[in-house]
Amino acid sequence: MNTLPALVTLVGYALGLVAISVWATRKAKTEESFFLGERNLGPWVAGLAYAASSSSAWVLLGFSGFVYSVGPSALWMVPGILVGYAVVWLYAGPILQRSSRSEGHVTLSDFLSAGTSARMAGCIRIAASIMIVFCFSYYIASQFQGAGVAFDGIFDTGLTTGVLLGAGIILIYTFLGGFLAVSLIDTLQGLLIGAVAIILPVVGLFYAGGIDGVSEAMATMPPVYSQPFGGAQGMAAIGFVVGLSATGFGALGQPHLIAWIMAARDRKARVRGAGVAIVWAALVYTGMAVLGLAGRVIFGADAPAEGVFFEIANLALPTVLAGVIVAATLSAIMSTVDSQLLVAGAAISHDLRLGKLSGGREVLVSRLAVAGVCLAAVFVTLELPSTIFERTLFAWTALGASFGPTVVMRAAGYRAAGGAVLLSLLTGFAASVAFEFVLPSGPGAVWARTVPWALAFLPLVLSAALQSSAGPARLSGKS
């Protein structure tokens, strides 16, 4: 590949990010503005930034590679993800947005610990912060890995150098500008990914022989690849579908995504933002599914699964255009990490109250926390090998099962006792870790996606039932 167009695109994009961050530095003078941008985001910024923050390397490289590897059965994941988007924005969104404004919540941990005693609230924040930093080390590592693979593919840097370059660029603009810079950058990133998710799949589909060519090739592939349930039958097929679809539950417990809902300007911005995010997700996931299937037809089973995106770009596009698209996509992958770094930094600075102990230097402590989490994620990327898809899915599942049940209960108007919330967090997290590293996850990972949620709901439901028998347990002012 001619690397000059790619280099020019990458450098130009990186300089633009830094310029936005320097401008935003003037506005990030308080902890609230650094982490929530004064809660003044419009629907396009909130919706596109949410969608882009939830995907990037996960969908462009991970999901396209998943479809390439397992076939059309991977598509059962998409409806669940779209429903998850709708539920978190439209069902849980009202109470998240309202409580953020009326009670001054800056992070999801603030929301989870609201209404509990000071001692219990501290325990909840500590537990939540540890879970966030742990999971985000994996989450962010998947993005760094995507950046490293792309840098190596374009410039032949080697994975380690590529990871360090990507991490350095990301750290600079996140460190400087905070949430406002991240929101603007992620909006641009969302538009960029949306454009790539249209152009490259169309080109790949054409190169694979069009719809007829893909259909004919699929008919000659092993049945386990082309069947809608991945070869599973009976109850195993049901479990396969439920397991993949239940991936969407995780949206209810993602701190870096819920921050966009908290930061929406008003109800209208939140509702319209939901529409923007859902339409974007449908477009991008569909495009990457087409790309994965086209890649299987073009390359057979011989290509690296999470490299299909770049392989098709290099094969099917003119050299100059391929270089621009690959570099632009690399830039988008890198800019996804920003919101995740901010939330992890908030967990350390705000939720653990380290910023309050700094004598008025909350923003400085927040920035140092961001730098610390970035370094931890680089370590995980380089020292704990895994795939982008697996890293992201574990973090998504664990955070969803840890925090999602409490969000659902609060949205339904019930407030469990602080001890029950803490037990729910610990149970959901422990079960997710157990299914990831010890226990069998079942067809379609159905047990890993559902059992942690069920276990985490138990203490909340029991607490709400006990409070109901003793007196009103529902929250007032539900909207």
C-alpha positions as CSV (number, residue, x, y, z in Angstrom):
1,M,0.0,0.0,0.0
2,N,1.1,3.6,-0.7
3,T,1.4,4.9,2.9
4,L,1.6,8.6,2.1
5,P,-2.1,9.2,1.7
6,A,-2.7,7.2,4.9
7,L,0.0,9.1,6.7
8,V,-1.4,12.5,5.6
9,T,-5.0,11.5,6.6
10,L,-3.8,10.2,10.0
11,V,-1.7,13.2,10.8
12,G,-4.4,15.6,9.7
13,Y,-7.0,13.8,11.8
14,A,-4.7,13.7,14.9
15,L,-3.9,17.4,14.6
16,G,-7.6,18.2,14.4
17,L,-8.3,16.2,17.5
18,V,-5.6,18.0,19.4
19,A,-6.9,21.4,18.2
20,I,-10.4,20.6,19.4
21,S,-9.0,19.5,22.8
22,V,-6.9,22.7,23.2
23,W,-10.0,24.7,22.5
24,A,-12.1,22.7,24.9
25,T,-9.4,23.0,27.7
26,R,-10.6,26.6,28.3
27,K,-14.1,25.3,29.1
28,A,-13.1,22.3,31.3
29,K,-12.5,24.3,34.5
30,T,-14.7,22.3,36.8
31,E,-15.0,18.6,37.5
32,E,-18.6,18.7,36.2
33,S,-17.6,20.3,33.0
34,F,-14.7,18.0,32.6
35,F,-16.9,14.9,32.9
36,L,-20.3,15.9,31.6
37,G,-19.8,19.1,29.5
38,E,-22.2,21.1,31.6
39,R,-25.0,18.7,30.6
40,N,-25.7,20.7,27.4
41,L,-25.4,18.2,24.5
42,G,-27.9,18.3,21.6
43,P,-29.4,15.2,20.1
44,W,-27.0,14.7,17.2
45,V,-23.9,15.1,19.4
46,A,-25.3,12.9,22.2
47,G,-26.7,10.2,19.9
48,L,-23.7,10.0,17.6
49,A,-21.2,10.2,20.4
50,Y,-23.1,7.4,22.3
51,A,-23.2,5.2,19.3
52,A,-19.6,5.7,18.3
53,S,-18.4,5.2,21.9
54,S,-20.3,1.9,22.0
55,S,-18.7,0.4,18.9
56,S,-15.7,1.4,16.8
57,A,-13.1,-1.4,16.9
58,W,-15.7,-3.7,18.5
59,V,-18.0,-3.4,15.4
60,L,-15.6,-2.6,12.6
61,L,-13.1,-5.3,13.4
62,G,-14.6,-7.5,16.1
63,F,-18.2,-7.9,14.8
64,S,-17.2,-8.1,11.2
65,G,-14.7,-10.8,12.2
66,F,-17.3,-12.6,14.2
67,V,-19.7,-12.8,11.2
68,Y,-16.8,-13.8,9.0
69,S,-15.9,-16.7,11.4
70,V,-19.4,-18.1,12.4
71,G,-21.7,-17.0,9.5
72,P,-25.2,-15.5,9.4
73,S,-26.0,-16.9,12.9
74,A,-24.0,-14.1,14.3
75,L,-26.8,-11.7,13.3
76,W,-28.9,-12.8,16.3
77,M,-26.8,-10.4,18.3
78,V,-28.0,-7.3,16.4
79,P,-31.7,-7.2,17.5
80,G,-30.7,-7.4,21.1
81,I,-28.2,-4.6,20.7
82,L,-30.8,-2.3,19.1
83,V,-33.4,-3.1,21.8
84,G,-30.7,-2.4,24.5
85,Y,-30.1,1.0,23.0
86,A,-33.8,1.8,23.0
87,V,-34.3,0.6,26.6
88,V,-31.4,2.5,28.1
89,W,-32.3,5.8,26.3
90,L,-36.1,5.7,26.5
91,Y,-36.9,3.5,29.6
92,A,-34.0,4.2,31.9
93,G,-33.1,7.6,30.3
94,P,-35.7,9.7,32.1
95,I,-34.5,8.9,35.6
96,L,-30.9,9.0,34.7
97,Q,-31.2,12.4,33.1
98,R,-33.4,13.8,35.9
99,S,-31.4,12.6,38.8
100,S,-28.2,13.8,37.2
101,R,-29.6,17.3,37.1
102,S,-31.6,17.4,40.3
103,E,-29.2,15.5,42.6
104,G,-25.9,16.6,40.9
105,H,-24.9,13.1,39.8
106,V,-21.7,13.2,37.7
107,T,-21.2,9.4,37.3
108,L,-23.2,6.2,37.3
109,S,-21.7,5.4,40.7
110,D,-23.4,8.5,42.1
111,F,-26.7,7.2,40.7
112,L,-26.2,3.7,42.1
113,S,-25.4,5.0,45.6
114,A,-28.1,7.6,45.8
115,G,-30.4,7.4,48.8
116,T,-28.1,5.1,50.9
117,S,-26.3,5.9,54.1
118,A,-22.9,7.7,53.8
119,R,-21.0,4.6,54.8
120,M,-22.9,2.3,52.4
121,A,-22.6,4.9,49.6
122,G,-18.9,4.9,50.1
123,C,-18.8,1.1,49.9
124,I,-20.9,1.1,46.7
125,R,-18.6,3.7,45.1
126,I,-15.5,1.9,46.0
127,A,-16.8,-1.5,44.6
128,A,-18.1,0.2,41.5
129,S,-14.9,2.0,40.9
130,I,-12.8,-1.1,41.2
131,M,-15.1,-2.9,38.7
132,I,-15.0,0.0,36.2
133,V,-11.2,0.3,36.3
134,F,-10.8,-3.5,36.0
135,C,-13.3,-3.9,33.1
136,F,-12.2,-0.8,31.3
137,S,-8.6,-2.0,31.3
138,Y,-9.9,-4.8,29.1
139,Y,-12.3,-2.5,27.2
140,I,-9.7,0.1,26.4
141,A,-7.1,-2.7,25.6
142,S,-9.3,-3.9,22.8
143,Q,-9.3,-0.5,21.2
144,F,-5.5,-0.2,21.7
145,Q,-5.2,-3.6,20.1
146,G,-7.3,-2.5,17.1
147,A,-5.1,0.6,16.8
148,G,-1.9,-1.4,17.0
149,V,-3.1,-3.9,14.4
150,A,-4.0,-1.0,12.0
151,F,-0.8,0.9,12.6
152,D,1.2,-2.3,11.9
153,G,-0.9,-3.0,8.8
154,I,-0.4,0.4,7.3
155,F,3.1,1.4,8.4
156,D,4.6,-1.9,9.4
157,T,5.4,-0.6,12.9
158,G,4.9,-3.8,14.8
159,L,2.1,-4.3,17.3
160,T,3.9,-2.8,20.3
161,T,4.9,0.4,18.6
162,G,1.4,0.7,17.1
163,V,-0.2,0.3,20.5
164,L,2.1,2.9,22.0
165,L,1.5,5.4,19.2
166,G,-2.3,5.1,19.4
167,A,-2.3,5.4,23.2
168,G,-0.1,8.5,23.1
169,I,-2.4,10.3,20.7
170,I,-5.5,9.4,22.6
171,L,-4.0,10.4,25.9
172,I,-3.1,13.9,24.7
173,Y,-6.5,15.0,23.6
174,T,-8.5,13.3,26.4
175,F,-6.0,14.7,29.0
176,L,-6.5,18.2,27.7
177,G,-10.1,18.7,26.8
178,G,-12.3,16.4,28.9
179,F,-15.9,15.6,28.0
180,L,-16.5,18.6,25.7
181,A,-13.6,17.6,23.5
182,V,-14.6,14.0,23.6
183,S,-18.2,14.7,22.6
184,L,-17.2,16.7,19.6
185,I,-14.6,14.2,18.6
186,D,-16.9,11.3,19.0
187,T,-19.6,13.0,16.9
188,L,-17.1,13.3,14.0
189,Q,-16.0,9.7,14.6
190,G,-19.7,8.6,14.4
191,L,-20.1,10.3,11.1
192,L,-16.9,8.8,9.8
193,I,-17.7,5.2,10.9
194,G,-21.2,5.6,9.4
195,A,-19.7,6.6,6.0
196,V,-17.1,3.8,6.1
197,A,-19.9,1.3,7.0
198,I,-21.7,2.2,3.8
199,I,-18.8,2.5,1.4
200,L,-16.6,-0.5,2.2
201,P,-19.4,-3.2,2.5
202,V,-20.9,-2.1,-0.8
203,V,-17.5,-2.4,-2.4
204,G,-16.8,-5.7,-0.8
205,L,-20.2,-7.0,-1.8
206,F,-19.6,-6.0,-5.4
207,Y,-16.1,-7.6,-5.3
208,A,-17.7,-10.9,-4.0
209,G,-20.1,-11.1,-6.9
210,G,-23.1,-9.2,-5.5
211,I,-26.0,-10.7,-3.6
212,D,-26.2,-13.6,-6.0
213,G,-22.5,-14.3,-5.8
214,V,-22.6,-14.4,-2.0
215,S,-25.8,-16.5,-2.0
216,E,-24.3,-19.1,-4.3
217,A,-21.1,-19.2,-2.3
218,M,-23.0,-19.6,1.0
219,A,-24.8,-22.7,-0.5
220,T,-21.5,-24.5,-1.0
221,M,-20.2,-23.8,2.6
222,P,-20.4,-26.3,5.5
223,P,-24.0,-26.4,7.0
224,V,-22.7,-25.3,10.4
225,Y,-21.6,-22.0,8.8
226,S,-24.7,-21.2,6.7
227,Q,-27.4,-22.4,9.1
228,P,-29.3,-19.7,11.1
229,F,-28.6,-21.3,14.5
230,G,-24.9,-22.2,13.8
231,G,-25.6,-25.9,13.8
232,A,-27.5,-25.9,17.1
233,Q,-30.8,-27.7,17.4
234,G,-33.8,-27.8,19.8
235,M,-33.1,-26.2,23.2
236,A,-29.5,-25.6,22.2
237,A,-30.8,-23.4,19.3
238,I,-33.0,-21.5,21.6
239,G,-30.1,-21.0,24.0
240,F,-28.0,-19.8,21.1
241,V,-30.5,-17.2,20.1
242,V,-31.1,-16.0,23.6
243,G,-27.4,-15.8,24.4
244,L,-26.5,-13.7,21.4
245,S,-29.6,-11.5,21.7
246,A,-29.1,-11.0,25.5
247,T,-25.8,-9.2,24.7
248,G,-27.9,-6.1,24.3
249,F,-28.7,-6.1,28.0
250,G,-25.2,-4.8,28.7
251,A,-26.2,-1.3,27.4
252,L,-28.0,-0.7,30.7
253,G,-24.8,-0.9,32.7
254,Q,-22.2,0.9,30.7
255,P,-20.9,4.0,32.6
256,H,-19.3,5.6,29.6
257,L,-22.5,5.3,27.5
258,I,-24.9,6.4,30.3
259,A,-22.8,9.6,30.6
260,W,-24.1,10.7,27.2
261,I,-27.7,10.3,28.4
262,M,-26.9,12.3,31.6
263,A,-25.3,15.0,29.5
264,A,-28.2,15.5,27.1
265,R,-29.6,19.0,27.1
266,D,-33.3,18.1,27.8
267,R,-36.0,15.5,27.2
268,K,-36.3,16.4,23.5
269,A,-32.5,16.0,23.0
270,R,-32.6,12.7,24.8
271,V,-35.5,11.2,22.8
272,R,-34.1,12.4,19.4
273,G,-30.6,11.3,20.5
274,A,-32.0,7.8,21.0
275,G,-33.3,7.8,17.4
276,V,-29.9,8.9,16.1
277,A,-28.1,6.2,18.0
278,I,-30.5,3.4,17.0
279,V,-30.5,4.3,13.3
280,W,-26.7,4.6,13.4
281,A,-26.3,1.2,15.1
282,A,-28.6,-0.5,12.6
283,L,-26.7,0.9,9.7
284,V,-23.2,0.1,11.0
285,Y,-24.0,-3.4,12.2
286,T,-25.7,-4.3,9.0
287,G,-22.8,-3.0,7.0
288,M,-20.3,-4.9,9.0
289,A,-22.4,-8.1,8.7
290,V,-22.4,-7.7,4.9
291,L,-18.6,-7.1,5.0
292,G,-18.0,-10.2,7.1
293,L,-20.0,-12.4,4.7
294,A,-18.4,-10.9,1.6
295,G,-15.0,-11.5,3.2
296,R,-15.8,-15.2,3.7
297,V,-16.7,-15.5,0.0
298,I,-13.6,-13.6,-1.1
299,F,-10.9,-15.1,1.2
300,G,-12.5,-18.4,2.3
301,A,-11.5,-19.3,5.8
302,D,-7.9,-18.3,5.5
303,A,-7.9,-14.6,6.4
304,P,-7.4,-13.3,10.0
305,A,-10.9,-12.8,11.2
306,E,-10.4,-9.4,12.8
307,G,-8.3,-8.3,9.8
308,V,-11.0,-8.8,7.2
309,F,-12.0,-5.1,7.3
310,F,-8.5,-4.1,6.3
311,E,-8.0,-7.0,3.9
312,I,-11.0,-6.0,1.8
313,A,-10.0,-2.3,1.8
314,N,-6.6,-3.2,0.5
315,L,-7.9,-5.7,-2.1
316,A,-11.0,-4.0,-3.4
317,L,-10.2,-0.2,-3.4
318,P,-7.6,1.8,-5.3
319,T,-4.4,2.2,-3.3
320,V,-4.9,5.9,-2.4
321,L,-8.5,5.5,-1.4
322,A,-7.7,2.3,0.6
323,G,-5.0,4.2,2.5
324,V,-7.3,7.1,3.3
325,I,-10.2,4.8,4.5
326,V,-7.9,2.6,6.6
327,A,-6.2,5.6,8.2
328,A,-9.5,7.3,8.9
329,T,-10.9,4.1,10.4
330,L,-7.8,3.8,12.6
331,S,-8.3,7.4,13.8
332,A,-11.9,6.6,14.6
333,I,-10.8,3.5,16.6
334,M,-8.4,5.6,18.6
335,S,-11.0,8.3,19.4
336,T,-13.4,5.7,20.8
337,V,-11.2,5.2,23.9
338,D,-11.6,8.8,25.0
339,S,-15.0,8.4,26.7
340,Q,-13.9,5.2,28.3
341,L,-10.8,6.8,29.7
342,L,-12.9,9.7,31.1
343,V,-15.3,7.4,32.9
344,A,-12.4,5.3,34.3
345,G,-10.7,8.5,35.4
346,A,-14.0,9.7,37.0
347,A,-14.2,6.5,39.0
348,I,-10.8,7.2,40.5
349,S,-11.0,10.9,41.0
350,H,-14.7,11.6,41.6
351,D,-16.2,8.3,43.0
352,L,-13.2,7.5,45.3
353,R,-13.2,11.2,46.3
354,L,-9.5,11.6,45.5
355,G,-10.2,14.9,43.8
356,K,-11.9,16.3,46.9
357,L,-8.7,15.5,48.9
358,S,-6.5,17.4,46.4
359,G,-7.3,20.9,47.8
360,G,-9.2,22.3,44.8
361,R,-7.2,20.4,42.1
362,E,-10.0,18.1,41.0
363,V,-9.4,18.5,37.3
364,L,-5.7,17.9,37.7
365,V,-6.4,14.7,39.7
366,S,-8.9,13.6,37.1
367,R,-6.4,14.0,34.3
368,L,-3.7,12.1,36.2
369,A,-6.3,9.3,36.8
370,V,-7.0,9.2,33.0
371,A,-3.2,8.8,32.4
372,G,-3.0,6.0,34.9
373,V,-5.8,4.0,33.4
374,C,-4.3,4.5,30.0
375,L,-1.0,3.0,31.1
376,A,-2.8,0.1,32.7
377,A,-4.7,-0.6,29.5
378,V,-1.5,-0.6,27.5
379,F,-0.1,-3.2,29.9
380,V,-3.2,-5.4,29.4
381,T,-2.9,-5.0,25.6
382,L,0.7,-6.1,25.4
383,E,0.9,-8.7,28.2
384,L,-2.5,-10.4,28.2
385,P,-3.2,-11.5,24.6
386,S,-6.8,-11.9,23.4
387,T,-9.0,-10.9,20.6
388,I,-10.8,-7.5,20.3
389,F,-14.2,-9.3,20.2
390,E,-13.5,-11.3,23.4
391,R,-12.0,-8.4,25.4
392,T,-14.9,-6.1,24.6
393,L,-17.6,-8.7,25.1
394,F,-16.3,-9.6,28.6
395,A,-16.1,-6.0,29.8
396,W,-19.6,-5.2,28.3
397,T,-21.2,-8.3,29.9
398,A,-19.5,-7.8,33.3
399,L,-20.4,-4.1,33.6
400,G,-24.0,-4.7,32.3
401,A,-24.6,-7.5,34.9
402,S,-23.0,-5.5,37.7
403,F,-24.8,-2.1,37.2
404,G,-27.7,-2.9,34.9
405,P,-30.1,-4.5,37.4
406,T,-30.0,-1.6,39.8
407,V,-30.6,0.8,36.9
408,V,-33.6,-1.2,35.8
409,M,-35.1,-1.3,39.3
410,R,-34.6,2.5,39.8
411,A,-36.2,3.1,36.4
412,A,-39.2,0.9,37.4
413,G,-39.6,3.2,40.5
414,Y,-38.1,0.9,43.2
415,R,-35.2,1.7,45.4
416,A,-33.5,-1.2,47.2
417,A,-31.6,-0.9,50.4
418,G,-27.9,0.1,50.1
419,G,-26.7,-3.4,51.2
420,A,-28.8,-5.0,48.5
421,V,-27.4,-2.7,45.8
422,L,-23.8,-3.5,47.0
423,L,-24.6,-7.3,47.0
424,S,-26.2,-7.0,43.5
425,L,-23.0,-5.3,42.2
426,L,-20.7,-7.9,43.7
427,T,-22.9,-10.8,42.6
428,G,-23.3,-9.7,39.0
429,F,-19.6,-9.0,38.7
430,A,-18.4,-12.2,40.3
431,A,-20.8,-14.3,38.2
432,S,-19.6,-12.7,35.0
433,V,-16.0,-13.3,35.9
434,A,-16.8,-16.9,36.8
435,F,-18.4,-17.6,33.4
436,E,-15.6,-15.8,31.6
437,F,-12.7,-17.7,33.1
438,V,-14.1,-20.8,34.9
439,L,-17.6,-22.0,34.1
440,P,-19.0,-23.2,30.7
441,S,-21.0,-20.4,29.0
442,G,-23.4,-22.5,27.0
443,P,-24.6,-22.3,23.4
444,G,-24.4,-18.7,22.3
445,A,-22.9,-17.9,25.7
446,V,-26.5,-18.0,27.0
447,W,-25.5,-18.7,30.6
448,A,-22.8,-16.0,30.7
449,R,-25.3,-13.4,29.3
450,T,-28.3,-14.3,31.5
451,V,-27.3,-16.0,34.8
452,P,-25.3,-13.0,36.2
453,W,-28.2,-10.7,35.6
454,A,-30.6,-13.1,37.3
455,L,-28.4,-13.5,40.3
456,A,-27.8,-9.8,40.5
457,F,-31.6,-9.1,40.5
458,L,-32.3,-11.4,43.4
459,P,-31.0,-9.1,46.3
460,L,-32.7,-6.1,44.7
461,V,-36.1,-7.8,44.3
462,L,-36.0,-9.3,47.8
463,S,-35.0,-5.9,49.3
464,A,-37.8,-4.1,47.4
465,A,-40.3,-6.8,48.5
466,L,-39.3,-6.4,52.2
467,Q,-39.5,-2.7,52.0
468,S,-42.9,-2.9,50.3
469,S,-44.2,-5.1,53.1
470,A,-43.0,-2.6,55.6
471,G,-44.1,0.5,53.7
472,P,-43.9,2.2,50.3
473,A,-40.7,1.2,48.4
474,R,-41.4,3.0,45.2
475,L,-39.6,6.2,44.2
476,S,-41.5,9.3,43.9
477,G,-41.6,11.5,40.7
478,K,-40.9,8.6,38.3
479,S,-40.8,9.8,34.7
